[in-house]
Amino acid sequence: MKKTKLKIVLDIDNVVANWVPTFCARYNCPIPTTWNNPHVTPERLEELRKDKNFWTSLPVLHFPGFQPIGFLSARSIPKAWTHEFMVINGIPGRGNIHQVPWGQSKIDKLKEMGAEIFIDDKLETFLECSNNGIFCLLMDAPHNQGISTPYRIYDLNIDTITKLWQKSQSVQTPSR
């Protein structure tokens, strides 16, 4: 495992855990091409909220080969289930897991955690972080193809993450 001094926080679903394809297989629906998936209904989310096995048996999508300072995910389930998923899969950094309810902003929690870099798959979160002074990398996913950005990543390669962070730090803002 590579060491990093960067304070990296990771989203879980569609960054570490393969949530969308697992959801779509369960409900026999197509992989969405936008975030607003009509198949993700309040009734289905309520059903999943009660299904520990769904959350603890998600396949790993991207394994972090570095130690993040923590995880922040929008999940309305017991945090113990998220921790169990992390333990089962040997995910590093699992001692610092935070959750916000579905649909809630992650900005305040990221600032509280001291995140320098956040990695998320949700386009709206990527933009919200960028507008609030938190450097965010967008994990590539079928549902976030609506934006072209040099800060899109395809895995959790720490060398790529570090290079993009350094690139962002060298961008000069015009002085007034």
N, C-alpha and C positions, 0 to 999 in steps of 0.2 A: 504494500500500500504506500502510495506517495504521500509525502508530507507537504502541507501547505500552510502558510501563515494567513492566507486570505480567510475572511469570515464569510463562509459560504453557507447559505440556507437553501434547502431543497424542498420543493413541493413534493408530494408523494404520488398522487394519482396522475398517471400519464407522464411522469418523470421517472419515478422509481418503480411504481407498480403499474401493471398493464390493465388499467381500469376499463377503458372504453371497449376494447374487443371482448373482455370478459362480460361486461354488461350486455353488449350486443348479442353475444352467444347465448346468454341466459334468456333474453327476451326475443330472440330470433328476429333481430332488426339489423339493417345495414349500418356500416361504420359511417358516422356523420361527417359531412364536409364543412359544417359550421358548428359553432358552440351551441347555438340554439337548436338542440336536437329534439324534435317532437316526440321521440320515443322515451325521453327521460321525463316521465310524468311525476307529479307529486305522489301518486299512489304507488308507483314503482319505487321511488326513493323511500317512502314510508315502509314498504316491504323490506327493502335492503337494510334499513336502519335497525331491523330486528334480526338480521341474518349474520351472525358472527362468522360462520363458515365462509361466506362470500368474501368478507374483508380479510380474514386470516389466510385464505388460500389463493389470493390473487397471485398470478405469476409476476416475477420480476421482469421489468422492461429494460431498465438501465441500472446496473450495479455501480455505485460510486467507488472508484478505486482510490479514494482519499477520504479523510475524516471531515465531514461537514460540521459546522458548529451546531447545527440542528435542522429540524424539519418543521415546515408549516404547511398545513393542508386544510382545505375547506371540507370538513367531514362532520356530519351530525351523528356520530356514533361514539361509543365509549372509547376513550383514549387507550385503554388496556388492549383493545382489539388491534389497534394500530401498532402498539408496542409488540404484541404477540407476532404480528406479521413480520416486523423487523427482526425479532429474535429468531424466528423460524428460518429466515433467509440470511441471517448473519450480516445484516446491514450495519455499517459503522455509524456511530454518532446517534444511536437510537436512544440514548439517555436524555435527549433534549427534544422531545416531540411536543409540538403545539398544534392546536386545532382551533379553527373558527367555524361557526355554523355555515352551512351552505349559503352562498350568496353574500356573505359579509366580506368587507374589505380586509386585506391582510397588512395594510400599510402600518398601522399603529403597532401591531405585534412585531413586524420586521424591524422597526425602529427600536423597540424595546429589546429585541434580541441582539441588536448591534450589527445587523447584516450589512456587509459591504456588497455582496452579490447574492441575488436571489434567482433561482432557476424555476420557471413555471411554464406550463403549456397553454395557459389561457391568455388569449390575445388581450383581453380587457385588463387583466392583472399586469401583463407586460407593459402596457401603456400607462396604467395608473402608477406603477413603480417609477417609470421614467419621468412622469410628471411630478413626482414627489421626492426626487433626489435619491432614489435607490436604484443602483445599477442592476438591471434585470436581463437575463438571457432567456430567449424563447426556445423551449424544447420543441423541436419539429413534431407536428402531429397533423393528421388529415383535417382536423377542425380548425387549424390556425393558418391556413395557406393564404388568407386574405391580406397579408402584409408582406412587403419585401423589406428585410432588415439585415444588416451585416451582423446582427447579434442573435442570429438563429443558430442553434446547435443541434447535433444529431445523436449525441451520446454524452456521457459524463466524463469525458477525457480531461483530466486536470490541466494538461499542457494547452489544450485548446481554450479552456476556460481562462487560464492565466493570460494567454496572449490577447484574448478579447478584452479582458480587464485592463491590461496595460495599454491597449489601443484606445480604450475609452478615456483613460487618464491623460493621454497625450493630446487629445482633442482640445484645442484652445477655444474658449468662449470669447467673443469680441468684447473688448473693454469699452466702456462708455466715457 
